[in-house]
Amino acid sequence: MSRHSRLQRQVLSLYRELLRAGRGKPGAEARVRAEFRQHAGLPRSDVLRIEYLYRRGKRQLQLLRSGHAVATGAFVRLRGATEEPRCTEAPGTPPKDGDRLRSPPDSMGLPETPPEGR
């Protein structure tokens, strides 16, 4: 078996430290395991991404150790949440103010806005 690189040893050390820091906080250990499992398939050659995730993990470790964190949570998408909401009005009925659809984003990623006065 080959020896671990320095970066691999740092990542494994960070994993252990995060697990220890999250031991008393509800949901922390499961979140740490899930995050590491999610990125376990990264190729070894993707060093920039690995280093980015390592620095992100170090910041999360500081937050866990700071004492301000009581528990951890995550935003999750429920399985049926990606479906479009169904319209309950008759076809051709204009949308209410709150239901107005936004225009698609332009090339800069911003929604197109109509010129003023129109």
Secondary structure, 3 states (H helix, E strand, C coil): CCCCCHHHHHHHHHHHHHHHHCCCCCCHHHHHHHHHHHCCCCCCCCHHHHHHHHHHHHHHHHHHHCCCCCCCCCCCCCHHHHCCCCCCCCCCCCCCHHHCCCCCECCCCCECCCCCCC
